């Protein structure tokens, strides 16, 4: 079920009819008709005004698309009945939003606001724990696996992670394994541009091994700009990360990207400001970012 919300006369029904190829027989108008099995329900607000949401909920959840007019507008009505209606309507929308997009057959996001553009949820997840992260090594280009015990723990907690219409990895083994642990054998796209920094001569070495070397001291003098010997600099990594992410965002659908900690931090810094350590993530965790009209507007940490 997909959920479309917008103001009056914003083209919600026209949009749905085109995207879902609906005919008049596919649509139940809740403003004039009693709830009956249908592919699409319109005027959800009329149903909640009549107080019939509870009995109609199974039908709504089984539909392909539910359309609601925005009735809040940030104004609290003086009339108690009007306030109660808005409260009922908000509770129903929240319930529907929790299920929106989970059985999507269309190419549109699970929740779409006609009056505010498409709302897209992008989840960035760091891969599971590796021997490199456990030993505090610099590793990016090294194609090392995730630890079996980490993958097992992620699989056990898979229900806590967001689902999406599209899935991506960086193509490195640890991201492929993490995707499979959380989501099973889902179709996905590998985007090498989302790989972690190539640390060059520092790959698979620890701070203790490197700290007294001139090359390492030169690099850490400005890690946000200096390149690793025979490796990459942070600006180079961010440039290819952003180019790859442009492809994800251009699809316009909710997406999960199983990638790397440094990549995630760099993208979050670009979108929301702050420093790299403001967006540090443990293995198997990350952020869900909300985009509106292609712009990042908010984020939460996942899993919650």
Legacy VTK file of the C-alpha trace (Angstrom):
# vtk DataFile Version 3.0
C-alpha trace
ASCII
DATASET POLYDATA
POINTS 304 float
0.000 0.000 0.000
1.228 3.463 -0.926
0.018 6.628 0.772
-0.489 9.961 -1.010
-1.134 13.127 1.015
-1.697 16.660 -0.245
-3.840 19.754 -0.185
-7.147 20.115 -1.975
-6.973 20.369 -5.782
-3.293 19.430 -5.907
-3.732 16.666 -8.494
-3.500 13.680 -6.146
-6.119 11.565 -7.919
-4.810 12.399 -11.376
-1.308 11.438 -10.321
-2.486 8.132 -8.828
-4.649 7.272 -11.825
-1.684 7.723 -14.154
0.891 5.933 -12.023
-1.317 2.988 -11.072
-3.320 2.880 -14.304
-6.569 3.111 -12.394
-10.037 3.093 -13.876
-13.168 4.467 -12.230
-14.087 0.932 -11.168
-10.802 0.644 -9.227
-11.522 3.636 -6.985
-13.651 3.812 -3.845
-14.590 7.394 -2.989
-14.963 7.453 0.774
-16.680 10.820 0.629
-19.740 9.236 -1.016
-19.393 5.455 -0.674
-19.153 2.983 2.174
-15.763 1.219 2.376
-15.635 -1.727 -0.048
-12.739 -3.701 -1.551
-10.890 -1.515 -4.054
-7.440 -0.869 -5.486
-7.560 2.778 -4.487
-9.337 4.780 -1.779
-9.769 8.536 -2.034
-10.968 11.137 0.482
-9.666 9.275 3.519
-10.475 12.338 5.599
-14.206 11.713 5.026
-13.861 8.263 6.550
-12.219 9.568 9.713
-14.770 12.363 10.008
-17.470 9.674 10.191
-15.437 7.697 12.723
-15.300 4.551 10.570
-11.521 4.103 10.423
-11.247 1.023 12.629
-13.577 -1.195 10.614
-12.120 -0.002 7.294
-8.441 -0.464 8.261
-8.040 -4.007 6.807
-9.404 -2.798 3.465
-7.105 0.217 3.459
-4.013 -1.859 4.206
-4.887 -4.262 1.385
-5.201 -1.488 -1.204
-2.543 -0.397 -3.660
-2.897 3.283 -2.851
-4.734 5.439 -0.302
-5.216 9.166 -0.906
-5.821 11.722 1.832
-6.328 15.462 1.825
-4.189 17.484 4.231
-6.562 18.760 6.912
-4.207 20.065 9.586
-2.522 23.150 8.113
-0.976 23.863 11.515
-4.211 25.348 12.897
-5.878 23.988 16.041
-9.681 24.293 15.624
-11.766 25.933 18.330
-14.511 23.333 17.896
-13.955 20.194 19.974
-15.460 17.962 17.306
-13.082 19.312 14.682
-10.133 18.733 17.010
-11.245 15.153 17.633
-11.537 14.537 13.898
-8.008 15.755 13.260
-6.726 13.557 16.059
-8.486 10.483 14.605
-7.201 11.304 11.168
-3.625 11.757 12.375
-3.655 8.427 14.182
-4.906 6.640 11.074
-2.314 8.308 8.848
0.414 7.253 11.250
-0.824 3.665 11.146
-0.953 3.657 7.352
2.457 5.347 7.074
4.019 2.523 9.082
2.916 0.082 6.375
3.306 2.311 3.323
5.468 0.895 0.561
6.034 -2.562 2.084
4.200 -4.367 -0.719
4.806 -1.800 -3.425
4.258 -2.779 -7.023
4.493 0.725 -8.412
7.534 2.886 -9.055
6.650 5.680 -6.639
7.724 6.097 -3.003
5.627 4.676 -0.198
4.642 8.108 1.087
4.257 10.998 -1.315
3.156 14.551 -0.692
1.633 16.089 -3.807
1.858 19.575 -2.304
5.455 19.248 -1.141
7.045 16.964 -3.697
8.263 13.438 -3.290
9.472 12.401 0.123
12.289 9.869 -0.145
13.865 7.857 2.646
17.534 7.003 2.138
19.153 4.649 4.636
22.937 4.537 4.878
24.243 1.512 6.791
27.794 0.656 7.719
28.695 -2.975 7.070
29.075 -5.504 9.890
32.132 -5.737 12.099
35.348 -6.992 10.522
38.693 -8.133 11.821
39.977 -4.762 10.651
37.518 -2.775 12.759
38.082 -5.054 15.742
41.843 -4.472 15.531
41.503 -0.742 14.744
43.213 -1.026 11.374
43.071 1.379 8.468
41.277 -0.514 5.734
39.230 0.681 2.814
40.295 -0.889 -0.456
41.102 -4.207 1.250
38.246 -6.584 0.447
38.011 -8.262 3.831
34.903 -10.130 5.050
32.557 -9.284 7.887
32.899 -11.493 10.952
30.448 -14.412 11.095
29.297 -13.535 14.596
28.534 -9.969 13.531
26.518 -11.169 10.550
24.582 -13.585 12.768
23.712 -10.787 15.210
22.560 -8.527 12.388
20.395 -11.280 10.942
18.808 -11.833 14.341
17.890 -8.136 14.551
16.947 -7.685 10.882
13.349 -6.698 11.666
14.615 -3.462 13.264
16.024 -2.153 9.980
14.157 -0.080 7.361
13.035 -1.703 4.114
13.060 0.030 0.743
12.249 -0.244 -2.934
15.910 -0.255 -3.961
19.076 -1.674 -2.425
22.711 -0.825 -3.085
26.148 -1.914 -1.875
29.668 -0.728 -2.598
30.377 -4.144 -4.076
32.990 -5.066 -1.468
32.496 -8.414 0.219
31.657 -7.047 3.655
28.829 -4.916 2.274
27.437 -7.799 0.237
27.469 -10.052 3.298
25.786 -7.423 5.469
23.037 -6.813 2.918
22.327 -10.549 2.765
22.293 -10.862 6.562
19.737 -8.069 6.931
17.598 -8.408 3.814
18.231 -11.826 2.332
18.764 -12.380 -1.370
17.242 -9.083 -2.519
17.979 -7.679 -5.963
20.497 -4.874 -5.622
23.005 -2.743 -7.491
26.711 -2.534 -6.758
28.090 1.012 -6.888
31.909 0.987 -6.621
31.808 4.757 -6.237
30.475 4.190 -2.697
33.579 2.302 -1.585
35.631 3.442 1.382
38.849 5.467 1.041
41.849 3.680 -0.405
44.403 4.154 2.364
47.264 3.179 0.055
50.414 2.341 2.005
48.441 2.484 5.264
46.019 -0.317 4.336
45.629 -3.008 7.012
47.981 -1.222 9.416
47.252 0.194 12.852
48.011 3.539 14.418
50.666 1.901 16.560
52.397 0.598 13.449
52.238 3.937 11.646
52.435 6.671 14.267
56.184 7.241 14.129
56.572 7.187 10.342
57.099 10.504 8.497
54.514 9.594 5.853
51.819 9.037 8.458
52.693 12.195 10.366
52.448 14.170 7.129
49.040 12.693 6.387
47.483 13.289 9.800
48.588 16.913 9.729
45.420 17.441 7.621
43.525 14.206 7.093
40.601 16.046 5.499
42.768 17.137 2.567
46.066 15.246 2.400
46.180 12.066 0.295
47.454 8.790 1.688
50.695 7.657 0.004
49.650 5.666 -3.082
46.041 6.119 -1.954
43.283 8.734 -1.916
42.451 11.981 -0.172
39.153 12.702 1.566
38.043 15.161 -1.170
38.720 12.549 -3.850
36.668 9.975 -1.965
33.804 12.400 -1.373
33.710 13.366 -5.051
33.230 9.775 -6.219
30.834 9.049 -3.335
28.631 11.990 -4.325
28.703 11.026 -8.003
27.533 7.517 -7.107
24.903 8.841 -4.694
23.496 11.078 -7.429
22.424 7.893 -9.203
20.632 6.648 -6.083
18.831 9.947 -5.540
17.894 10.294 -9.199
15.841 7.085 -8.955
13.527 8.904 -6.553
12.629 5.790 -4.558
13.266 4.781 -0.966
16.683 3.140 -0.854
19.040 1.282 1.472
22.782 1.595 0.839
25.044 -0.821 2.712
28.361 0.969 2.586
31.139 2.192 4.905
31.604 4.394 7.935
33.826 6.983 6.294
31.565 7.237 3.266
28.526 7.724 5.462
30.221 10.430 7.537
31.416 12.312 4.461
27.968 12.364 2.889
26.266 13.403 6.128
28.773 16.255 6.593
27.989 17.457 3.080
24.242 17.370 3.663
23.968 18.587 7.262
27.264 20.232 8.187
29.329 19.480 11.252
32.414 17.308 11.564
33.209 13.736 10.642
32.937 12.482 14.196
29.441 13.901 14.521
28.342 11.098 12.198
30.488 8.200 13.370
28.616 4.895 13.224
29.314 1.508 14.720
29.297 -1.547 12.452
25.778 -2.457 11.390
24.314 0.980 12.175
23.712 4.174 10.246
21.201 6.865 9.380
17.898 7.212 7.574
17.822 10.559 5.774
14.574 12.168 4.611
14.712 13.998 1.282
12.041 16.365 0.034
12.245 17.504 -3.578
15.739 16.049 -3.713
16.948 17.997 -0.656
18.027 16.366 2.619
15.867 17.804 5.396
16.256 15.521 8.440
17.753 12.275 9.666
17.525 9.676 12.410
19.936 7.011 13.548
19.107 3.402 12.735
18.346 0.986 14.129
16.418 3.016 16.698
LINES 1 305
304 0 1 2 3 4 5 6 7 8 9 10 11 12 13 14 15 16 17 18 19 20 21 22 23 24 25 26 27 28 29 30 31 32 33 34 35 36 37 38 39 40 41 42 43 44 45 46 47 48 49 50 51 52 53 54 55 56 57 58 59 60 61 62 63 64 65 66 67 68 69 70 71 72 73 74 75 76 77 78 79 80 81 82 83 84 85 86 87 88 89 90 91 92 93 94 95 96 97 98 99 100 101 102 103 104 105 106 107 108 109 110 111 112 113 114 115 116 117 118 119 120 121 122 123 124 125 126 127 128 129 130 131 132 133 134 135 136 137 138 139 140 141 142 143 144 145 146 147 148 149 150 151 152 153 154 155 156 157 158 159 160 161 162 163 164 165 166 167 168 169 170 171 172 173 174 175 176 177 178 179 180 181 182 183 184 185 186 187 188 189 190 191 192 193 194 195 196 197 198 199 200 201 202 203 204 205 206 207 208 209 210 211 212 213 214 215 216 217 218 219 220 221 222 223 224 225 226 227 228 229 230 231 232 233 234 235 236 237 238 239 240 241 242 243 244 245 246 247 248 249 250 251 252 253 254 255 256 257 258 259 260 261 262 263 264 265 266 267 268 269 270 271 272 273 274 275 276 277 278 279 280 281 282 283 284 285 286 287 288 289 290 291 292 293 294 295 296 297 298 299 300 301 302 303
